């Protein structure tokens, strides 16, 4: 009887599935939060159609949360746990620095 490798244990136990689900969740959180902050800031600065920054900021935050969450979930599904966790950590370090670009 031979010993299983870590990859084989993950495939047999369903670990790859739960790793993907975790990456989707953490990716959607990172994407939604950065989308809210970045799009809300841009929308508030533009003022929107009526020139009221609060409406532009609220619309930008709502749209940024939805699109950022979807993009983050897809990023997590495609790139798996390790890459998504690295992206989440880079994004979390920049949440309060509004003038810095999103991490790549």
Secondary structure per residue as TSV (DSSP state, phi and psi in degrees):
chain	resnum	aa	ss	phi	psi
A	1	X	-	360.0	131.6
A	2	X	-	-102.4	161.2
A	3	X	-	-85.6	141.7
A	4	X	-	-82.3	146.5
A	5	X	-	-79.0	169.1
A	6	X	H	-62.3	-39.3
A	7	X	H	-62.9	-41.8
A	8	X	H	-66.9	-38.6
A	9	X	H	-64.0	-41.9
A	10	X	H	-62.0	-41.5
A	11	X	H	-69.1	-37.9
A	12	X	H	-73.3	-38.8
A	13	X	H	-87.0	-6.9
A	14	X	T	84.2	15.0
A	15	X	H	-63.3	-32.8
A	16	X	H	-63.7	-37.2
A	17	X	H	-64.5	-47.8
A	18	X	H	-69.5	-30.5
A	19	X	H	-65.1	-41.1
A	20	X	H	-67.0	-41.5
A	21	X	H	-63.1	-43.0
A	22	X	H	-62.8	-40.3
A	23	X	H	-66.2	-36.7
A	24	X	H	-64.6	-43.7
A	25	X	H	-65.6	-50.0
A	26	X	H	-68.2	-31.9
A	27	X	H	-67.4	-40.1
A	28	X	H	-69.4	-34.4
A	29	X	H	-65.6	-46.0
A	30	X	H	-64.1	-43.4
A	31	X	H	-66.8	-42.8
A	32	X	H	-66.9	-43.7
A	33	X	H	-67.7	-41.5
A	34	X	H	-70.6	-33.3
A	35	X	H	-65.0	-40.5
A	36	X	H	-62.2	-48.4
A	37	X	H	-67.6	-47.9
A	38	X	H	-72.2	-49.7
A	39	X	H	-70.7	-34.3
A	40	X	H	-64.5	-38.8
A	41	X	H	-67.0	-45.2
A	42	X	H	-65.3	-43.7
A	43	X	H	-64.0	-38.7
A	44	X	H	-68.9	-34.2
A	45	X	H	-72.8	-31.0
A	46	X	H	-78.5	-28.9
A	47	X	-	87.8	-14.6
A	48	X	T	74.2	-167.3
A	49	X	T	-69.7	-41.4
A	50	X	T	-85.8	-3.0
A	51	X	T	81.2	9.1
A	52	X	-	-99.9	112.8
A	53	X	H	-63.8	-28.2
A	54	X	H	-66.8	-36.3
A	55	X	H	-72.5	-40.7
A	56	X	H	-64.3	-39.5
A	57	X	H	-66.7	-41.7
A	58	X	H	-66.5	-41.9
A	59	X	H	-65.6	-41.7
A	60	X	H	-64.2	-39.9
A	61	X	H	-65.8	-40.9
A	62	X	H	-66.1	-48.6
A	63	X	H	-66.8	-39.2
A	64	X	H	-64.0	-37.6
A	65	X	H	-65.7	-43.0
A	66	X	H	-68.7	-52.9
A	67	X	H	-68.9	-37.6
A	68	X	H	-66.2	-38.7
A	69	X	H	-65.2	-41.8
A	70	X	H	-66.8	-45.0
A	71	X	H	-63.5	-40.8
A	72	X	H	-65.5	-38.2
A	73	X	H	-64.7	-42.8
A	74	X	H	-66.1	-38.4
A	75	X	H	-61.5	-44.0
A	76	X	H	-65.2	-38.8
A	77	X	H	-67.3	-37.9
A	78	X	H	-80.4	-41.1
A	79	X	H	-98.2	-3.6
A	80	X	H	68.4	-173.1
A	81	X	H	-69.3	-50.0
A	82	X	H	-60.8	-48.7
A	83	X	H	-67.7	-38.9
A	84	X	H	-68.6	-39.3
A	85	X	H	-63.8	-40.0
A	86	X	H	-61.9	-42.6
A	87	X	H	-64.9	-42.2
A	88	X	H	-60.4	-45.6
A	89	X	H	-63.5	-42.0
A	90	X	H	-64.2	-39.5
A	91	X	H	-68.5	-42.4
A	92	X	H	-63.7	-32.3
A	93	X	H	-69.7	-20.9
A	94	X	T	-108.3	8.0
A	95	X	T	-58.5	-35.3
A	96	X	T	-100.3	6.7
A	97	X	-	-106.4	91.0
A	98	X	T	-71.4	-18.6
A	99	X	T	-94.2	-7.6
A	100	X	S	-84.8	147.4
A	101	X	-	-72.7	162.5
A	102	X	-	-64.2	145.0
A	103	X	-	-67.3	152.7
A	104	X	-	-96.3	360.0
